[in-house]
Amino acid sequence: MTQHTASSRPSDDPKVTLRSPAELAAALPYFVGFHPDDSILMIALHGERGRFGGRARLGIPGNPGEWPDAAAQLAECLVTGSAQRGAHPDAIVLFLVQDPAEGETPGQVMERLRPLAQGLRLACGRLDVPVVEALCVSAGRWWSYSCPDSECGPPEGAAVPPSGDSVMAAAAAYAGIRVRGSRKEFEDRLTPPPAGSTAALAREEALDAAAAGLVPRMLERDDSDEVRRTTLRLLKAALDRFRAAAPEDDGPIGDRRDDALLGDDEAAAMILGLQDRDTRDRAAEWMDPPHTDPALRLWRALARRCVEPYQEHAAAPLTLAGWVAWSAGDEATARVAFGRALDLAPDYTFARLLNAAVNNGISPEPLRRYLRRRRAGQARRAALLTARRGPAGSAGRGPGRRSPGARRARTRR
């Protein structure tokens, strides 16, 4: 098998060489920072030794009729994104990860997903990029679609080696990278309560009221600016509240405490207000300390408020959560948040752009610098406007200056 070199840092230090499908299967969680499930994962390879590059992940569509379109879109996304960065892939490694349904065996999962693997290989081939390895991982076992017969493992599949014992684990530990739970555990922290529950009904009622009151105002030019200002005031107040109540538990217990920090009505008003692009972009400026942790918790809490039929409204707070996480170096949380935003709103441009950037290994620093400059410019403009107005609404006029109205009146006289 071709050797593939994985690097856990852009500096390519340290390096790990993966020589077999078994080592690839064991390294899988380290490619995304969590244990993926129900996922298609494609990773670009570059150069003769197969250096790992950009990656693209998508949930496996439940309807096999959607597989051809999903394969074409995912291949196009990975190849085009890599080429835009100046590094067209030389090859691709493919993973299909799905646990068995009730009454299904792991081997049956592998056979059921074989047409999807073939469709992905054909989609990559049409873009002149070969798939050099295609693995199915199910219930702790792996199969290779690329090896003939049982050359790479027994028909019943081979056990995935313990990830913690792999060479990738050693390199990840050296680089300070850790694998945290499964994708489902990440997504649960971004998911609202089930429809029909007491909490869901209360939040739906609050969102209905906020939509009735705010949407007409957001569409009116005279009122939209005031809605933006009000939303930002609510968000800043909530951010301060979250900062003052840092949770002791960074998990479900902490999430429940965060949920209690928000009232249904104010949360609904913030969610509706964040549907405005300018408001959302202003909120994206809160990615630096001391805002980082409370902002991530706030965006997650607002995403959990987006119950049916307002699920698509979660795209804004989910993308903000992903942006803050990515900005802070937490790519695993970022990928899950962006992925969920795109599952709910596939055409949400902000999420699509950021998701492509994180999957292609682009640094968030250029966007961080831009947002910092914009924030500083806004602060300067606000200070200048305050200085011009002067104390007590005097518009900055000195004692010897007349207002424009007074000058016009004297001219008329």
RAWOCOR-V189231 format. One record per backbone hydrogen bond with DSSP energy under -0.5 kcal/mol. CO is the residue of the C=O (numbers start at 1). NH is the residue of the N-H. Records with the same first field share a line. If there is no record, write none. Layout:
CO->NH / NH
This chain:
4->6 / 18
5->52
6->16
9->12
14->8
16->6 / 18
17->19
18->4
20->24
21->25
22->26
23->27
24->28
25->28
27->30 / 31
28->31 / 32
29->32 / 33 / 34
33->180
34->36
35->183
38->60
39->41 / 97
40->58
41->95
42->56
43->93
44->53
45->90 / 91
46->51
47->50
50->5
51->46
54->44
56->42
58->40
59->61
62->64
63->66
64->67
66->70
67->71
68->72
69->73
70->74
71->75
72->76
73->77
74->78
75->79
76->80
77->81
78->82
79->83
80->84
81->85
82->85 / 87
83->86
90->130
91->45
92->132 / 133
93->43
94->135
95->41
96->98 / 137
97->39
101->104
105->109
106->110
107->111
108->112
109->113
110->114
111->114
113->117
114->118
115->119
116->120
117->121
118->122
119->123
120->124
121->125
122->126
123->127
124->127 / 129
125->128
130->92 / 132
133->94
134->145 / 146
135->96
136->143
137->98
138->141
140->160
141->138
142->158
143->136 / 145
148->151
150->153
154->157
158->142
162->165
163->166
166->170
167->171
168->172
169->173
170->174
171->175
172->176 / 177
173->176
179->181
181->35
182->186
183->187
184->188
185->189
186->189
187->190
188->191
194->197
197->201
198->202
199->203
200->204
201->205
202->206
203->207
204->208
205->209
206->210
207->211
208->212
209->213
210->214
211->215
214->218
215->219
216->220
217->220
219->221
220->224
221->225
223->227
224->228
225->229
226->230
227->231
228->232
229->233
230->234
231->235
232->236
233->237
234->238
235->239
236->240
237->241
238->242
239->243
240->244
241->245
242->245
243->246
248->250
249->251
251->255
252->256
253->257
254->258
255->259
256->260
258->261
259->262
263->267
264->268
265->269
266->270
267->271
268->272
269->273
270->274
272->275
273->276
276->280
277->281
278->282
279->283
280->284
282->285
283->286
285->287 / 288
288->291
291->295
292->296
293->297
294->298
295->299
296->300
297->301
298->302
299->303
300->304
302->305
303->306
304->193
305->307
307->310
310->313
311->314
312->315
313->316 / 317
314->318
315->319
316->320
317->321
318->322
319->323
320->324
321->325
322->326
323->327
324->328
325->330
326->329
329->331
330->334
331->335
332->336
333->337
334->338
335->339
336->340
337->341
338->342
339->343
340->344
341->345
345->348
347->349
348->352
349->353
350->354
351->355
352->356
353->357
354->358
355->359
356->360
357->362
358->361
359->55
364->368
365->369
366->370
367->371
368->372
369->373
370->374
371->375
372->376
373->377
374->378
375->379
376->380
377->381
378->382
379->383
380->384
381->385
382->386
383->387
384->388
385->389
386->390
389->395 / 396
390->393
391->394
394->397
398->401
403->407
404->408
405->409
406->410
407->411
408->412
409->413
